[in-house]
């Protein structure tokens, strides 16, 4: 079975006795009072270091130094921030996806004893070039898929923030991880919460999981107002500070649709055992119900440094820079099931989770194109989910799920989405 999410058996005696259940090989820990040996230094490569997750990952590593050392960084286009990060963390190599400022970036970084490459191939080459114990996959969207696959092929620990990697190619990811012995740990707050809650029992004792969703800034708006939502309004999330793409996804709930598919592959759980609850306060990050009726919830502040750190330090919990939840300041704590049809994006997510094949690649590609079009003012807010639903419904999936098939599905879905926009 693939060694995804906690599949690796831990050395006995670090936190107590360890046993692995057959099949999924989920870690179960019986904690005893034992001395924990100081771990060796771990090396980290951050793919997408200038984005929200990447910056927070570096904040965590700065606090945890010298236990963790950065050996590689990659960025999209922000070469000036990349320079500042290289100057502070001194990686041996770095890569920049965009090469429009190649000369300026190369000149600036030349004195820092850091090898610099460019383009998508440069980022994939970076994975193979540096000797990293942990790779943080934080490049947004389809662009992060191939580098994450390369990372898995090396047999490393992949701290995965790029949910699209599992949405696009969940079955392929599991097969690659099985062959290489790589282990995937979630950085996504909801998936991390499920992982943490699952440790209260065995994998075969899990009855269902609950993904929580804030509902975004418009969760209590009437449907007829949503068509007039502007990009500026949609980019104002009430709880989280995130990148532009994921903030729009949160507003449409396409983010939750992506997480439904991600959860299906990450935990190898049937779609019908995945539920979604609306929780505007974003304090319960997800829950797991066991077959005896017990429900385990993971709570915390809206701070991505907490799940980032756990993906780096598991199985240890150590003091870090994450914010603490102050129960004295809590005024409301709401959880409710969404009404049927209330959030059409959820229906798309469950449909795709049951499809397999290239369905996830199609949904993701259509959503990326639609979000870009909305931010550019070419379509309305409610058109995003409509377009994704239309493209997914027209998709005729084959049995293939290799990289070439997924790449072709991505390209065709982008073309189809652009055509559908012309008919709006």
For each residue, the residues with C-beta under 8 A, 3 or more apart:
1: 7 23 24 25 178
2: 7 173 174 175 177 178 268
3: 7 8 25 177 178 181 182 183 184
4: 7 173 174 177 183 184 266 267 268
5: 183 184 185 186 195 266 267
6: 26 27 183 185 195 198 199 314
7: 1 2 3 4 24 25 26 27 183
8: 3 25 27 183
9: 18 20 25 27
10: 14 15 18 27 29 315
11: 14 18
12: 17 18
13: 16 17 34
14: 10 11 34 36 37 315
15: 10 18 29 31 34 36 315 316
16: 13 29 30 31 32 34
17: 12 13 29 30 32
18: 9 10 11 12 15 27 28 29 30
19: 28
20: 9 25 26 27 28
21: 24 25 26 28 202 203 204
22: 25
23: 1 203 204
24: 1 7 21 203 204 268
25: 1 3 7 8 9 20 21 22
26: 6 7 20 21 198 202 203
27: 6 7 8 9 10 18 20 199 315
28: 18 19 20 21 199 202
29: 10 15 16 17 18 199 315
30: 16 17 18
31: 15 16
32: 16 17
33:
34: 13 14 15 16
35:
36: 14 15 316
37: 14
38:
39: 42 67 316
40:
41: 66 67 68 69
42: 39 67 68 69 133 134 312
43: 68 69 70 71 130 131 132 133 134
44: 57 61 68 69 70 71 132 133 134 135 136 312
45: 70 71 72 73 74 126 127 130 132 134 135 136 151
46: 49 54 57 58 70 72 73 74 135 136 138
47: 54 74 123 126 127 135 136 137 138 139 144 147 148 151 162
48: 51 53 54 74 75 76 136 137 138 139 140 144 161 162
49: 46 54 55 57 58 73 74 75 82 85 138
50: 54 55 75 76 78 81 82 85
51: 48 54 55 76 138 139 140 243
52: 55 56 241 242 243 246 304
53: 48 56 57 136 138 161 187 304 308
54: 46 47 48 49 50 51 57 58 73 75 136 138
55: 49 50 51 52 58 59
56: 52 53 59 60 304 305 308
57: 44 46 49 53 54 60 61 136 138 159 308 312
58: 46 49 54 55 61 62 70 85 89
59: 55 56 62 63 305 321
60: 56 57 63 64 305 308 309 312 320 321 322
61: 44 57 58 64 65 68 69 70 89 312
62: 58 59 65 321
63: 59 60 320 321
64: 60 61 67 68 309 312 313 318 320
65: 61 62 68 69
66: 41 69
67: 39 41 42 64
68: 41 42 43 44 61 64 65 134 312
69: 41 42 43 44 61 65 66
70: 43 44 45 46 58 61 73 89 90 91
71: 43 44 45 91 92 93 130 131 132
72: 45 46 91 92 93 94 95 126 127 129 130 132
73: 45 46 49 54 70 82 85 86 89 91 94 95
74: 45 46 47 48 49 94 95 96 97 123 126 139 147
75: 48 49 50 54 78 79 81 82 94 95 96 97
76: 48 50 51 96 97 98 139 143
77: 96 97 98 100 101
78: 50 75 81 82
79: 75 82 83 96 98 101 104 105 108
80: 83 84 108
81: 50 75 78 84 85
82: 49 50 73 75 78 79 85 86 94 96 105 109
83: 79 80 86 87 105 108 109 112
84: 80 81 87 88
85: 49 50 58 73 81 82 88 89
86: 73 82 83 89 90 91 94 109 112 114
87: 83 84 90 112
88: 84 85
89: 58 61 70 73 85 86
90: 70 86 87 112 113 114
91: 70 71 72 73 86 94 114 130
92: 71 72 114 115 130
93: 71 72 114 115 116 117 126 129 130
94: 72 73 74 75 82 86 91 109 114 115 116 117 126
95: 72 73 74 75 116 117 118 119 122 123 125 126
96: 74 75 76 77 79 82 99 102 105 116 117 118 122
97: 74 75 76 77 118 119 120 122 123 143
98: 76 77 79 101 118
99: 96 102 118 119
100: 77
101: 77 79 98 104 105
102: 96 99 105 106 118
103: 106 107
104: 79 101 107 108
105: 79 82 83 96 101 102 108 109 116
106: 102 103 109 110 116
107: 103 104 110
108: 79 80 83 104 105
109: 82 83 86 94 105 106 112 114 116
110: 106 107
111:
112: 83 86 87 90 109
113: 90
114: 86 90 91 92 93 94 109
115: 92 93 94 129
116: 93 94 95 96 105 106 109
117: 93 94 95 96 121 122 123 125 126
118: 95 96 97 98 99 102 122
119: 95 97 99 122 123
120: 97 123 124 143 146
121: 117 124 125
122: 95 96 97 117 118 119 125 126
123: 47 74 95 97 117 119 120 126 127 139 147
124: 120 121 127 128 146 147 150
125: 95 117 121 122 128 129
126: 45 47 72 74 93 94 95 117 122 123 129 130 147
127: 45 47 72 123 124 130 132 135 147 150 151 154
128: 124 125 150 154
129: 72 93 115 125 126
130: 43 45 71 72 91 92 93 126 127
131: 43 71
132: 43 44 45 71 72 127 135 154 156
133: 42 43 44 156 157
134: 42 43 44 45 68 156 157 158 159 312
135: 44 45 46 47 127 132 148 151 154 156 157 158 159
136: 44 45 46 47 48 53 54 57 159 161 187 308 311 312
137: 47 48 144 147 148 151 158 159 160 161 162 165 187
138: 46 47 48 49 51 53 54 57 144 161 162 187
139: 47 48 51 74 76 123 143 144 147 148 162
140: 48 51 143 144 162 164 243 245 246
141: 144 162 164 245 364 368
142: 145 164 168 361 364 365 368 410
143: 76 97 120 139 140
144: 47 48 137 138 139 140 141 147 148 162 164 165
145: 142 148 149 162 164 165 168 169 406
146: 120 124 149 150 403
147: 47 74 123 124 126 127 137 139 144 150 151
148: 47 135 137 139 144 145 151 152 158 160 162 165 173
149: 145 146 152 153 165 169 172 173 176 403
150: 124 127 128 146 147 153 154
151: 45 47 127 135 137 147 148 154 156 158 182
152: 148 149 155 156 158 173 176 177 180 182 184
153: 149 150 176 179 180 182
154: 127 128 132 135 150 151 180 182
155: 152 180 181 182
156: 132 133 134 135 151 152 182
157: 133 134 135 182 183 185
158: 134 135 137 148 151 152 182 183 184 185
159: 57 134 135 136 137 185 186 187 308 311 312
160: 137 148 163 165 166 184 185 186 187 188 311
161: 48 53 136 137 138 187 188 308
162: 47 48 137 138 139 140 141 144 145 148 165
163: 160 166 167 188 191 258 259 262
164: 140 141 142 144 145 167 168 258 364
165: 137 144 145 148 149 160 162 168 169 173
166: 160 163 169 170 173 261 262 265 266 360
167: 163 164 170 258 261 262 265 352 360 361 363 364
168: 142 145 164 165 360 361 364 406 410
169: 145 149 165 166 172 173 360 361 401 403 406
170: 166 167 173 174 261 262 264 265 266 360
171: 174 175 265 356 401
172: 149 169 175 176 401 402 403 406
173: 2 4 148 149 152 165 166 169 170 176 177 184 265
174: 2 4 170 171 177 178 265 268
175: 2 171 172 178 179
176: 149 152 153 172 173 179 180 182
177: 2 3 4 152 173 174 180 181 182 183 184
178: 1 2 3 174 175
179: 153 175 176
180: 152 153 154 155 176 177
181: 3 155 177
182: 3 151 152 153 154 155 156 157 158 176 177
183: 3 4 5 6 7 8 157 158 177
184: 3 4 5 152 158 160 173 177 266
185: 5 6 157 158 159 160 192 195 310 311 314
186: 5 159 160 191 192 194 195 266 307 311
187: 53 136 137 138 159 160 161 191 192 304 307 308 311
188: 160 161 163 191 192 259 262 307
189: 192 193 285 286 300 304 306 307
190: 193 194 211 212 259 263 285 286
191: 163 186 187 188 194 195 259 262 263 266 286
192: 185 186 187 188 189 195 196 285 298 306 307 310 311
193: 189 190 196 197 284 285 286 287 297 298 307
194: 186 190 191 197 198 209 211 263 267 286 287 288 298
195: 5 6 185 186 191 192 198 199
196: 192 193 199 298 310
197: 193 194 200 286 287 288 296 297 298
198: 6 26 194 195 201 203 206 267 288 296
199: 6 27 28 29 195 196
200: 197 288 290 294 296
201: 198 205 206 290 294 296
202: 21 26 28 205 206
203: 21 23 24 26 198 206
204: 21 23 24
205: 201 202 290 291 292
206: 198 201 202 203 209 269 273 288 289 290 291
207: 273 289 290 291
208: 273 274 275 288 289
209: 194 206 263 267 269 273 274 275 286 287 288 289
210: 275 276 277 286 287 288 289 295
211: 190 194 256 259 260 263 274 275 276 277 286
212: 190 276 277 278 279 282 284 285 286 287 335
213: 216 250 253 255 256 276 277 278 279
214: 219 237 238 239 240 250 278 279 280 281 282
215: 218 219 220 253 278 279 280 343
216: 213 219 234 237 238 250 251 252 253
217: 233 234 236 237 238 251
218: 215 221 225 226 229 234 251
219: 214 215 216 278 280
220: 215
221: 218 225 226
222: 225 226
223: 226
224: 227
225: 218 221 222 228 229
226: 218 221 222 223 229 381 382
227: 224 380 381 382
228: 225 380 381
229: 218 225 226 233 234 251 380 381 382
230: 233 234 381
231: 234 235 248 374 375 377
232: 235 236
233: 217 229 230 236
234: 216 217 218 229 230 231 247 248 251 252 374 381
235: 231 232 244 247 248
236: 217 232 233
237: 214 216 217 240 241 242 247 250 251
238: 214 216 217 280
239: 214 281 282 302
240: 214 237 247 250 282 302 304
241: 52 237
242: 52 237 246 247 250
243: 51 52 140 246 247
244: 235 247 248 375
245: 140 141 248 249 368 371
246: 52 140 242 243 249 250 255
247: 234 235 237 240 242 243 244 250 251
248: 231 234 235 244 245 251 252 254 371 374 375 384
249: 245 246 252 253 254 255 258 367 371
250: 213 214 216 237 240 242 246 247 253 255
251: 216 217 218 229 234 237 247 248 381
252: 216 234 248 249 255 345 381 384 385
253: 213 215 216 249 250 256 257 343 345 346 385
254: 248 249 257 258 345 348 349 367 371 384 385 388
255: 213 246 249 250 252 258 259
256: 211 213 253 259 260 276 343 345 346 349
257: 253 254 260 261 345 346 348 349 352 363
258: 163 164 167 249 254 255 261 262 349 363 364 367
259: 163 188 190 191 211 255 256 262 263 349
260: 211 256 257 263 264 271 274 276 346 349 350 352 353
261: 166 167 170 257 258 264 265 349 352 353 360 363
262: 163 166 167 170 188 191 258 259 265 266
263: 190 191 194 209 211 259 260 266 267 269 274 353
264: 170 260 261 267 268 269 270 271 274 353
265: 166 167 170 171 173 174 261 262 268
266: 4 5 166 170 184 186 191 262 263
267: 4 5 194 198 209 263 264
268: 2 4 24 174 264 265
269: 206 209 263 264 273 274
270: 264 273 274
271: 260 264 274 350 353 354
272:
273: 206 207 208 209 269 270
274: 208 209 211 260 263 264 269 270 271 350 353
275: 208 209 210 211 337
276: 210 211 212 213 256 260 337 338 346
277: 210 211 212 213 287 335 336 337 338
278: 212 213 214 215 219 334 335 336 337 338
279: 212 213 214 215 282 283 284 334 335 336
280: 214 215 219 238 332 334
281: 214 239 284 330 332 333 334
282: 212 214 239 240 279 285 302
283: 279 299 300 301 302 325 330 333
284: 193 212 279 281 287 297 298 299 333 335
285: 189 190 192 193 212 282 298 299 300 307
286: 189 190 191 193 194 197 209 210 211 212 297 298
287: 193 194 197 209 210 212 277 284 295 296 297 298
288: 194 197 198 200 206 208 209 210 295 296
289: 206 207 208 209 210 293 294 295 296
290: 200 201 205 206 207 293 294 295 296
291: 205 206 207
292: 205
293: 289 290
294: 200 201 289 290
295: 210 287 288 289 290
296: 197 198 200 201 287 288 289 290
297: 193 197 284 286 287
298: 192 193 194 196 197 284 285 286 287
299: 283 284 285 325
300: 189 283 285 303 306 322 325
301: 283 306 322 323 324 325
302: 239 240 282 283 323
303: 300 306 322 323
304: 52 53 56 187 189 240 307 308
305: 56 59 60 308 309 320 321 322 323
306: 189 192 300 301 303 309 310 320 322 323
307: 186 187 188 189 192 193 285 304 310 311
308: 53 56 57 60 136 159 161 187 304 305 311 312
309: 60 64 305 306 312 313 318 320 321 322
310: 185 192 196 306 307 313 314 317
311: 136 159 160 185 186 187 192 307 308 314
312: 42 44 57 60 61 64 68 134 136 159 308 309
313: 64 309 310 316 317 318 320
314: 6 185 310 311
315: 10 14 15 27 29
316: 15 36 39 313
317: 310 313
318: 64 309 313
319:
320: 60 63 64 305 306 309 313
321: 59 60 62 63 305 309
322: 60 300 301 303 305 306 309
323: 301 302 303 305 306
324: 301
325: 283 299 300 301
326: 329 330
327: 330
328:
329: 326
330: 281 283 326 327 333
331:
332: 280 281
333: 281 283 284 330
334: 278 279 280 281
335: 212 277 278 279 284
336: 277 278 279
337: 275 276 277 278
338: 276 277 278 342 343 346
339: 342
340:
341: 344 347
342: 338 339
343: 215 253 256 338 346 347
344: 341 347 348 385 386 389
345: 252 253 254 256 257 348 349 385 388
346: 253 256 257 260 276 338 343 349 350
347: 341 343 344 350 351 389
348: 254 257 344 345 351 352 363 385 388 389 392
349: 254 256 257 258 259 260 261 345 346 352 353 363
350: 260 271 274 346 347 353 354
351: 347 348 354 355 359 392
352: 167 257 260 261 348 349 355 359 360 362 363 392
353: 260 261 263 264 271 274 349 350
354: 271 350 351
355: 351 352 359 360 397
356: 171 359 397 401
357: 397 398 399 400 401
358: 361 362 395 397 398 400 401 405 406 408 409
359: 351 352 355 356 362 363 392 395 397
360: 166 167 168 169 170 261 352 355 363 364
361: 142 167 168 169 358 364 365 406 409 410 413
362: 352 358 359 365 366 391 392 395 397 409 410 412 413
363: 167 257 258 261 348 349 352 359 360 366 367 388 391 392 413
364: 141 142 164 167 168 258 360 361 367 368 410
365: 142 361 362 368 369 391 409 410 411 413 414 417
366: 362 363 369 370 387 388 391 392 413 414 416 417
367: 249 254 258 363 364 370 371 384 388
368: 141 142 245 364 365 371 372 414
369: 365 366 372 373 387 413 414 417 418
370: 366 367 373 374 379 383 384 387 388 417 421
371: 245 248 249 254 367 368 374 375 384
372: 368 369 375 376
373: 369 370 376 378 379 383 421
374: 231 234 248 370 371 377 378 379 380 381 383 384
375: 231 244 248 371 372
376: 372 373
377: 231 374
378: 373 374 421
379: 370 373 374 383 384 387 421 424
380: 227 228 229 374 383
381: 226 227 228 229 230 234 251 252 374 384
382: 226 227 229 385 386
383: 370 373 374 379 380 386 387 421 424
384: 248 252 254 367 370 371 374 379 381 387 388
385: 252 253 254 344 345 348 382 388 389
386: 344 382 383 389 390 424
387: 366 369 370 379 383 384 390 391 417 420 421 424
388: 254 345 348 363 366 367 370 384 385 391 392 417
389: 344 347 348 385 386 392 393
390: 386 387 393 394 420
391: 362 363 365 366 387 388 394 395 413 416 417 420
392: 348 351 352 359 362 363 366 388 389 395
393: 389 390
394: 390 391 416
395: 358 359 362 391 392 409 413
396:
397: 355 356 357 358 359 362
398: 357 358 405
399: 357
400: 357 358 404 405
401: 169 171 172 356 357 358 405 406
402: 172 405 406
403: 146 149 169 172 406 407
404: 400 407 408
405: 358 398 400 401 402 408 409
406: 145 168 169 172 358 361 401 402 403 409 410
407: 403 404 410 411
408: 358 404 405 411 412
409: 358 361 362 365 395 405 406 412 413
410: 142 168 361 362 364 365 406 407 413 414
411: 365 407 408 414 415
412: 362 408 409 415 416
413: 361 362 363 365 366 369 391 395 409 410 416 417
414: 365 366 368 369 410 411 417 418
415: 411 412 418 419
416: 366 391 394 412 413 419 420
417: 365 366 369 370 387 388 391 413 414 420 421
418: 369 414 415 421 422
419: 415 416 422 423
420: 387 390 391 416 417 423 424
421: 370 373 378 379 383 387 417 418 424
422: 418 419
423: 419 420
424: 379 383 386 387 420 421
